[in-house]
Amino acid sequence: ARAPSPSAEPSALAEPVPPSAGRSPLHQPPLRALPRRVSGGGRRSGTAGFRPPILSPRSFQPNGTSEEALQCEIEELKQKNLALDQEIAQLLSEGYSLEELEKHISLLHEYNEIKDAGQMLLGKLAVIRGVTTKQLYPEYDLELSD
């Protein structure tokens, strides 16, 4: 989807985009239009229809929820918390450190950004050559799983 041109009228349902930290008020992005409902049943060919989220019985509790049910849910959450604390303790005893995990996560993010840039370049090259990206993989000794 393309952004509306500056001359286009903003939608009546548009919401302002909050300015980013450190960004000059003169360079604020344009308003973004909220998605509009599709008339005629809401189905478009080639796309799945809207499916409302399925709420678990515990995620929606009427005002008359018993205190006993809430106490039971609190106890379950305490058990999950204890299990997570035990898992953390096990990882620490195996020699893992928080700093090491944070560094590993940071490196994974960097890897994914570089891989995304490479995929974008392969896609542009494929368009220029009039071939599919898949057809370029052997030329650059890439596996389809890469």
C-alpha positions in Angstrom: 0.0 0.0 0.0 1.3 3.4 -0.9 1.2 6.4 1.5 -1.3 9.0 0.5 0.1 12.0 -1.4 0.5 15.3 0.6 -2.3 16.8 -1.5 -4.8 14.0 -0.6 -7.3 14.8 2.1 -6.6 12.9 5.3 -9.3 10.4 6.2 -11.9 11.3 8.7 -10.6 8.3 10.7 -7.0 9.4 10.5 -5.0 9.4 13.7 -1.9 11.5 14.3 1.4 9.6 14.4 3.3 10.6 17.6 6.5 12.4 16.9 9.7 10.3 17.5 12.1 11.3 20.2 14.7 13.7 18.9 12.8 14.4 15.6 12.3 18.0 14.7 8.6 19.1 14.7 9.2 20.3 11.1 9.8 16.7 9.9 6.9 14.9 11.4 5.4 12.1 9.3 2.0 12.5 7.7 -1.2 11.3 9.2 -1.9 7.6 8.8 -5.4 6.5 7.7 -7.0 3.8 9.7 -8.1 0.7 7.8 -11.7 1.0 6.4 -14.2 -1.8 6.6 -14.9 -3.7 3.4 -18.6 -3.8 2.5 -20.2 -6.8 1.1 -19.4 -9.4 3.7 -15.8 -8.3 4.2 -14.3 -11.1 2.1 -11.9 -10.4 -0.7 -10.7 -13.0 -3.1 -7.4 -14.6 -2.2 -7.5 -13.6 1.5 -8.9 -15.3 4.5 -11.9 -13.8 6.1 -11.8 -12.0 9.4 -11.8 -14.3 12.4 -12.3 -12.7 15.8 -9.8 -13.6 18.5 -10.8 -16.6 20.5 -10.9 -15.7 24.2 -10.1 -18.3 26.7 -12.7 -18.7 29.5 -10.3 -17.1 31.9 -9.5 -14.1 29.8 -13.1 -13.0 29.9 -14.7 -13.2 33.3 -18.0 -11.4 34.0 -18.3 -9.1 37.0 -19.8 -11.9 39.1 -16.5 -13.8 39.1 -16.0 -15.6 42.3 -13.1 -14.8 44.6 -12.3 -18.5 44.6 -11.8 -18.5 40.8 -9.5 -15.5 41.1 -7.5 -17.1 43.9 -7.1 -20.2 41.8 -5.8 -18.2 38.9 -3.4 -16.3 41.2 -2.1 -19.7 42.4 -1.5 -20.9 38.9 0.4 -17.7 38.0 2.6 -18.2 41.1 3.4 -21.7 40.0 4.4 -20.5 36.5 6.6 -17.8 38.1 8.2 -20.5 40.3 8.8 -22.7 37.3 10.4 -19.8 35.4 12.6 -19.0 38.4 13.8 -22.6 38.5 14.6 -22.6 34.8 16.6 -19.4 35.2 18.5 -20.9 38.1 19.2 -24.0 36.0 20.6 -22.0 33.1 22.8 -19.9 35.5 24.1 -23.2 37.0 25.0 -24.4 33.5 27.2 -21.4 33.1 25.0 -19.1 31.1 25.1 -15.4 32.0 22.6 -12.7 31.3 25.3 -10.6 29.5 26.1 -13.6 27.3 22.4 -14.1 26.4 21.9 -10.4 25.7 25.0 -10.4 23.4 23.7 -13.5 21.6 20.3 -11.9 21.1 21.9 -8.7 19.8 24.1 -10.6 17.3 21.0 -12.5 16.1 19.2 -9.2 15.5 22.2 -7.9 13.6 22.4 -11.1 11.5 18.7 -10.9 10.7 19.0 -7.3 9.5 22.0 -8.2 7.3 20.1 -11.2 5.9 17.0 -9.0 5.2 19.2 -6.5 3.3 20.7 -9.4 1.3 17.2 -10.8 0.5 16.1 -7.3 -0.6 19.1 -6.9 -2.9 18.6 -10.4 -4.4 14.9 -9.5 -5.0 15.9 -6.3 -6.8 18.5 -8.1 -8.9 15.9 -10.7 -9.8 13.5 -8.0 -11.0 16.2 -6.4 -13.1 17.2 -9.7 -14.7 13.6 -10.8 -15.1 14.0 -14.0 -13.1 12.9 -15.3 -9.8 14.9 -14.9 -6.6 15.1 -18.7 -6.4 16.8 -18.8 -9.8 19.6 -16.6 -8.4 20.5 -18.8 -5.4 22.7 -21.3 -7.3 24.7 -18.4 -8.9 25.7 -17.1 -5.5 26.1 -20.6 -3.9 23.1 -20.1 -1.7 20.9 -22.9 -0.4 17.1 -22.4 -0.5 17.1 -22.8 3.3 19.5 -19.8 3.7 
